[in-house]
């Protein structure tokens, strides 16, 4: 099989536990963090488990993805610390709320980063205590994939991430039910799953994103087939 590649901007949708950051960020802005970035996986070396975790700077308005992406690019030109940023949405107090998702930045530098965004005119919600709760998180980001077999792709930048093509779009509640059923009926159910959409020249592509540190092609083929079988009965 000829190796194919896919480079695309897209959206990943996942469900995680969020809470306001307890570490000092040197800012009066509400910063949330993911308490367990891959809740369906129960290994011992999950990324982001130690400082820094995935952080979410909560914006006062839901800005367009373009505005946030342009802002991140401008800030990176002069900001002294390396960080990864992306626009996103979370649910806060049962309402969709804009965020800038930040990775690879220590808590102590968060305040300076927020000031840099504020200098561009972005506004943020003031800090407050938010207890642990569950939210669907949607992040817009750039993907670079290699196809490893028919319908199965591997992330070029993160070796534990794989993407399984779906023939149709499925709603989040349906996806959760299918995933729970698959996990209940397989011996090796240690993987985390999320929904992802990307684009190619023909239009929108739908995927299930799999996180698994010990994954093999046989396991991916099996999981993929189970999703495809379940979709036939929708």
Phi, psi and omega in degrees: 000130176292130181291125177252152178237154177224120174243122188202149165276149183196187182231130173253133179244128182212164178242125181218165174272129179240155173202159177293146182293136178263341178288158176287123179250358181058043181207154175258020181263146177290120177239122178260161173219153177277125183280338178205095189298336180231076190296338180277353182250137186236041177281191185249354184231038180298130179299158178071007181289331178253169180303131356268150174267185174288122182250150181230112176277118190272118184271152181291328179240162172271097181281157176294153177303319181301318181296317180292315181297318177296321179297317178299316180299317180295316181296321183296337181296327186238350183287131187286343182255144176282137176207160173249132182228153179201148176284153180198177176227140170231173171258125179227123186055039177065024177230144174296134186223135180284147177216159164250115180278129183239135172230163173066029178227129180288152183307322186295341181260358185296318181301316179297322179295318179299318178300322180296320177291321179297326178297339177270000178098003177283140181246147185232156177286141179293152183296145175201164178279124176236116181287161180307126176211169182257135181220144166283132182243131176241123182239129174268124184209175180259134182244143172227114187235151168244137176280128181256337172196178184302115177081004182235128185233152182239134179292129181288337185254350183216102193293343180273359184254132178228156183229127183251121180297137172247144181283341182219164172280138176236147180287159184300315181299320177295317178301316180297318180295316179296315181298316179298320179295318179297314181297328181287339188243015176235153180288313181261089184255021182270084175204155176251140183235146176214163177264143181219141170237140176223187184222145166228190185296339182266350179134213186277138175244138179250139181220158159257125175272129179247130170251124180200122182286335185246025189288147174233167184296325179298318179294318179297317178299319181295311180298317180301314181298323180294320176295317181295320178296317181295322181295330179299334185261007179287000000 
